[in-house]
């Protein structure tokens, strides 16, 4: 009886027609994209309350694709944050370049696993092509290899694990075979303002916080290279391309030259800042980045590729493969790219297709101009804020702005008022013991008109604030 029941259920699912639903999905998606700039940047309270519709027990019988789509569009779309619009400045979340959306839809229908060439020749080919494009675009060493992961947090984990194994193997210790219990102690050197995801990666890699030496930073959050401790060939140095608040870049040339002289491993956390290498106008800011051993960067931040697109890059291909690959009698490797060799995952989506369509849609010049435009618009935004009584606390070297309005109390109140306005969304943070407004300009959709609209809202909310505080 149970076998027949299961067979009946499968027959219902097989007969479900999705062509009309896909056409509806296209219609709803276009409505969402075309109206993104008219939406409240953060959803209304009523729309958030309507999400309770999803609090239901799992249905016993199959539900049609059409009904599922209708529910998502009716209750899901209004409760989204308009991160892909032009006035979202909260976290470093990019929009989606138009060339990537149709390609992503087609790739979703393909549903390919890029673990091995034999699983997906097209995914393998595109991963190989994008690897060359990224290395060339970022002007990194030619023989570097790329792994496609979920985000820069995982990419940092890949770089740190590979660096750990590389340093230990040179001392005759094989962590892949012996584990980490009796490994020689590795010293970790990083800036005092390193991102929290680096500490997470270090923890997952078995390198505890007691082994971390925090180097003092300057008033912009840059590591002070002259304050670095003595390094040796069991040292992992981690530098930063783009401070999460100030956007500042560490002095890579000085840091890397010191590390190289001691045979230390250098990893650069470039979650959103590494893309500055694509534009010669940032050459002074990025000088020396190419001297590192590994790098991490996100495609879904300043490149404006879809989620989730993290990129791990390593100059030493064999140590990367040794650290990441798996084996098994059923595994079929080839002379072509087998993607599982470069990432912690075996099963994953073919996310390099998103990067391929994004990069192809922009071209080299498009990437460079888009990244520089973000910087130019951040500088304009900061100038306008300053003209209207908002204090700017950082040098606008890239796309990040740190602002403050008079006191901590007024700054917090202003953030809350701006978030509720729906005109924009930005966040707060702590900076040098102060409450700050943190603004990230990272969407290709942001226009100068968007910024002017936001400035007017700042002025409006400041005037209201002054009447009540």
N, C-alpha and C positions, 0 to 999 in steps of 0.2 A: 504493500500500500504506500509506504513512504517513498519507494523508488518511483512509482507512478506519479505521486504528488510532485516530486522534484522535477520529473520530466515535463509535467504540465507547466510548471512555473517557467522552466527554461524555454518552452515553446512560446509562452506569452512574451518573454523578453526578446526572443529572436524575431518575432513578428512586429515589434514596435518600430514604427517608421519615424526617422529623425530628420528627414529632409526639410519638412516644413518647420520643424523646431529650429534647425540650424539657420534657416532664413529669418526666423523671428529673432534668434540670437544676434544675427548680423544687424537687424533693425534696431534692437535695444542697445547694442554696443555703439552704433553710430549716434543714436540719440544721446547716449551718455557722453561720448567724446565731443560731439558738437555743442553740447550745453555745459561743458565742464566749467567754463569761466563765469557762467551765470549762477552756478550752484553756491550755496554756503560752503565755505572751505571746510568747515567742520559741521557734521550733521546736526539738525535741530534736535532738541530734547525729545520731542514727540516721535521722531523717526528712530531715535535710539530706543525708546520705550517699545516701539512696534516690533523690535527684534525678539520679543517674548514669544512671537508666533513660532519661532524655531524650537521652543521648549516643548517638545512632544516625544512621545514614545515612538520607537521605530515601527513603521507600518508593517503589517504582516504580509500583505500582498504587494506585488510590484506596482510602482507608480509610474505614470507615463513621463517621458522626457519633457513633454510640453507643460505638464503641471509643475514639474520641478523647476523649469526655467521661469515660469510665471511667478512662482513664489520668490525666487531669487531676485527677479527684476522688480517686483512690487515692493518687497520689504528690504531686500539687500541693497539695491542701488541707492535709495535715499539715505542709507545709513553708512555710506562710504565716506572716507575723507578724500577730498579732492587733491590728492598728492600729485596727480598728473596735470593739474592746471598751472596757472602762472603766479598764484599768490600763496603757495604753501612754502613756508620758510622754517618749519619746525625742526625736523631732523634732516639729515642729508639724504633726501629721497628724490631721485630724479623722476622725470616724466618718461614717456615712451616715444621714441622717434617713430614717425609714421611708417617707415619701411619695415619695422619689426613686427607690427601687429598682424598683418595678413600672414607673414611667414610663420609666426608663432602659432596661429590657428591651424595652418597646414601641418606643421610639425607635431602639434597636439594630436591631430588625426592619424599621423604616422605612428606616434607613440613608440619611438625607437629607444633601444637601450644601447648606449655607445661603449659598453664595457669591452667589447671585442669587435674587430673588423667583421668577423663572421656573423655577428649579431646584427650589424648595421653598416654596410659599406659606405652609405651616404654620410652617416654621422661621423664615421672615422675620417673620411676625406675632409669634411668641413672642419673638424677639430684640428687637423693638420694644417689646413689653409689659415685658419684664424690664429693658430699658434705663430705662424710666420708673420702675419699682419701685425699682431700685438708686439712682438719682439722688435720688429722694424719701426713701428709707430712710436714706441717708447724708448727707442735707441738703446736697447739692452744687448748684452753679449750674444752673438749669432747662434751659439750652440745651446742657448738656454731652452728649457722645456716648460710646457704649460700644462697645468691640471685645471679642469673645470669643476668647481665646487659650488656650494650653495651661497657662500658669502665670504667676505674678507676675514671673518672670524675663523672659519674653517681653513681658509688659505694661509693665515698666519700659523695655525696649528700644523699644517703640512710643512711650511718652511722651518718652523722650530723643531719639529720631529726629525726632519732631514738633517738639519744642522746639528742637533744632538747626536744622532747616529754617526754623522761624518766626523765630528770631533772625537767621539769615543773610539771609533774604528781605527783612527790614526794612532791611538794609544794601545792598540792590540786588544781592545775590549769589544765584543760583538753583542750589542744590545738586542739584536733581532733573535739571536739564539740563546743568549744568557739572561735576558730580561734586565731589569734595572736595579734589582736589589743590592748588588755589590758594585755598582758602577762607580768609576772615579767621579769626584764632585765637579760639576760644571758650574762656572760662575756666569751669572746673567747680569749684563750691564744695560741699563735703559734710562731714559729721561724720566724725571720725577713726574712729568705730566703724560706719561704713556697711557694709551687708551685701556679701558678695563678689559676689553676682549683679549688683549695681550696677556694679562694675568690669567684669564680663563684658559688660554692656549697653553701657557706655561704649566698650569696645574694639571691639565689633561695629559701633558707630555711628561709628567712626573718630575718636573723641576719646581720644587716648592718655593714659597715666598722667602724663605730664609736664605736662599741662594741669590736673591736679587739685590743688586747694588743700584740705588737710585742716584742718578747724576743730577745736580742742581740745574735749574732752567732759568732763562732770562725773563724779562718782563713780558715777553710774547709767548712763553712756553717752550722755547727752543732749548734743546740740550746745550749746555756750555761745554764744548769739547775739551777745553783746557782743564776742566774739573773731573774728567774721566779718571778712574782708578788705573792702576797698573793692569795691563791685559796680558794674557798668555794664550797658549794653543788649546786651552780648555775653557775658553770664554765665548759666550754667545752675546753679541752686541745687537741691540734692537733700536733702530732709529725710526723717525716718524716723518712722513710726507703729508702734512696737513693736520695740524692740531684741531681736535674736534670742536673747539670753541673759537680760537683765534685764527685758525687756518695756517699757522706758521709752519715752516719747514726747518728741520734740523740742518746744521751745517755738515752735509754729507761728505764732502771731500775730506775735510779734516778728520771726521770720525772714522771714515773708511780707511784712510791712509794709516791712522794709528792702529786700527784693528788688523789690517793686512800685515803690518810690520811684526805683529805678534802671532800671525797665523790664526786669528780668531775668526769665527763665522759671523757675518753681518746679515741681519734680516731687516728689511724696510717695510714698515706698516704704511702702505699708501692707499688705504681704503678708498678715499675720494681724491687725494692729491696727486697720485702717481700719473694721472692723465695729463698733468701739466707738462710732462715730458713731450707731449705731442706738439707743443707750440714753442717755437724758438724764442718767443717773447718772454718765456719763463726760464730761459737757460740759466740765468744767474741764480734763480731760486732752486733749481734742480741739479746744479753742478755736483758731480760725484756720485749720483744715484747709481750709475752703471757699475760702480766698483763693488757693490754688495754681492752677496752670494744667493740671496733669495728675496722675493718681493711678494706682497699681497695687495690685491686691488679688487674693487667691485666694479662690475659693468653697470649695475642698476643704480649707481649713484650719479656722479657727474657725467658719465657717458650717456645716460638716459636710455639704457637697454632695459628690457622687462626684468621683473623679478623671476627667479632668483639666479643671479649670475656673479659668482665670485671666481677670482682667477688667482691661482698659485703659480708663481714663476720661479724657476730654479736654474742657476748657472751650471749645476753639477747634475747631469741627467742620470747617471748610474746610481749615485747615492739616493736620488729621489725615487727611482724605480725600486731599489732595494728596500726602501722604507715603506713603500705603499703597495707593492704588488702582492697578489695571492697566487697560490698554485693549487692544482687539482688534476686528477687524471682525465677529467672531462673537459678541462679548459683547452680551447683551441686558439693558440696564438698564431700570429702571421707576421709577414714582413712589412705589413702596413701598420698603422697606428692602432694599438689596443688600449683604449682609454682608461681601463682599470689600473694600468701600470702607474698612473700619475696622480691618483686620488685615493682617499680612504674608502670610498664607496665602489661597489661593483655595479649594482643596479641603481641607475639614476636617469633622469631625463636628458635628452640630447640638447642641453642648454646652449651649446656652442652655436647652434643654428640662430638663436636670438642675437648673439654677438656678431655673427656673420652678416645678418640682414641689417643690423644697426650700423656696423662699420661700412658696409657697402652703400647704404643709404646716405651716409654722411661723406664718405671719402676722406682722405688725409686732411685736406683743407677744411672740410666741414667740421671735423673733430677739433682741429686747432682753433678755428674761429668760434665755435660754440663754447669751448672752455674759456677762451679769453673774454668772450662776451659776458660770461658769468662774473668774471673778475671786474669788468668795466661796470656792470650793473650793480655789483656789491659796492663799489667805490661811489657810484652815484647815489645809491640808497643811503650810505653812511653820510655823505655830504649833506643831503637833504634833511636827514635826522638832526645833524649837528646844527644846521641853520634854524631849526625849530626847537632848540633847547634840550635835545637829547644828547648826552655825552657819549662819545665813541672812545672805547678803552683800548682798542687794538689798532695796529697798522693793517690796512686792507691790502694784504699781499696776495690773496687768492680770492675765495668766494665767501668767507665767513666774516660776520660782524658781531662784535661784542658791544652792547650799548647799556646805558644806565640812565634812569630818570631821577635825578636828585638823590633821594634816600632809598634804602632797601624797601621800606614800606610802600613808597610810591611806585617803585619799579615792579614789585609783585602785583600791586593793584592794577597797574597799567597792562601788564601781561594778561591778567585775567579778563580785563575789559576788552582787549583786542581779540582774545580767543573767542569770547562770546559774540563779538560783532559779526562774525561770519565773513567779513571782508577778507581776512587773512588768517593764517595760523602760524604762530611762532612760539617758541618755548623759552624757558628760563633755565638758569644754571648758576653755579657758584664760580666766581673768578677772583682769586686773590682775597678771599674772605668776604666778597661783596655779592649781593644778589644782582644778576644781570639778565638782560634780554639777549637771547642768542638767535641770530638770523643766518640762515644758510640759503644762499642764492644758487640753486643747482638744477633749475628746470629750463630747458630750451624755450618753453612757452612764456616765460616771464618777459614782459615788455616794459619799456620805460613808462608807458601809461599805467600798467599794473602798479609799478612802484609809486607813481604820483598818487594813484588812488589810495594806496596804503599810507602814504605820508599824510594825506588829508584825514584819514581815519585816525592816525596818531594824534594829529592836532585836535580833532574832535574829542577824542577820549581824554587827552591831557586837559582840555578845557573843562570837561565834566569832572575830572578827578580833582582839579584845583578848587572846585566849588564845594566838594564834599570832604576833603582832607585838609 
